[in-house]
Amino acid sequence: MPTPESKKPLAPANEPHKARAMAESFGTDPERYDRTRPRYPDALVARIAAAAPGQDVLDVGCGTGIVSRQFRAAGSTVLGVDVDARMAAYARDHGLDVEVGPFETWDAAGRTFDAVVAGQTWHWVDPVAGATKAAEVLRPGGRLALFWNVFRPGPDLADAFAAAHREVLPDSPRNPWDRPTLDAYGAIFAKVADGLRDAGLFGEPEEWRFDWEATYTRDAWLEQMRTSGEAGTYRPEQLADLLARTGAAIDAMGGEFALPYTAVVVTAERAGAA
């Protein structure tokens, strides 16, 4: 029997910034999001901070403040901007300075920064308009650094999770476990880099990579699954079934698993004078 269609359509694979309903869905449970989402390697934060001309950082799509807190701990002064007022409120409640609005049209009120960063969010930003806006608020020599955590499961883990996804959503146009995730993210990285080039305001983009690993219990992984953008597009019964089947797969592995990640940074320096 066919699986019912999800309640919201997925974004075109090459234009995720147009999927506004998905992009603005993460504030449903900010506490869960902040608690379960992975952080970024300290070496990534340190390299970005060292490549910027100073310590004033703008965090685009700051959400609950995961990236902002990491840069603040490294000695930066951080302002966040996020489209979701619920996420911004959570970040403010935890001591961060956050303004609300879409980055492309956000009013910087004449303020400039040494670095503009975005963790796991720039694919929700128009690649050219976002790059142009970033250049407007960066000081000469300032650094734009856009980064993502990309999970890299081994073949047994990928097969088990892909099977659970297929069983619940056989008609889904995308199964996140069906191919290597670095390959899947490659199109995003290329589009981001092309956006920086098309803006004509940055040097040639670079790509930095940082490998790390996390260990998840069954419950910890299922909690993180609930925070994905696609989870918000599933019908409640679909999500419950997917969580149950994924949980059963983890139980069969002994109740926990190790998951390698690669954190990938697409970065460029602001060219010329402001």
C-alpha angles and dihedrals in degrees: 000000000000117000112245114256117261116260094244128038119244119246121258104271092239097043109046091149088072093059094090096164091056094040091054097042100085097086094072090099110009094173093057091045093052094044098048108032115099121250125227128257114272088230090061093053092045094051094050092047091049092050094053121086093232145356104269107112132185113203110205116207089007094174111179091351103263094141094035092057092049093052092044089053088053091057103267128133105232136199117186130206124191136168093221116078091198093058091044091052091053091050092048090050086057095053103269130131108235136169125198127233145079108296095228091062100027114130109234090187092219095308120139133194142205094225137018111201135180126186116201092335114082093089085069089057124081101257098223100031089046093050091048091050091048090053090051093057098039122094117232107288091017120150129238109199121180118181144177137191107230117193117221109196122191117249096263093051093044092050093050094048093042090053091052090050093049093048093054100033107026093159097047112127090220134041108188092208099050098088138020107290095221087060091049092049091046091084090054093050092048092049091049092050091047089051090055091049093046091052087061092210103099139063119251110304119248130202121220124188132200122185122210140148139226132195118219132196118214094258094045092053094046090051091052091048089061090062097058121112092237093051087069090058095057125093111249092252091050093051092047091051093047091050092048094049093045090048090051089052090053091048088055088056092055099272100290141048142192117242121195117214135193115205107209123198123197105196143167139172122246106253127222130349124329 
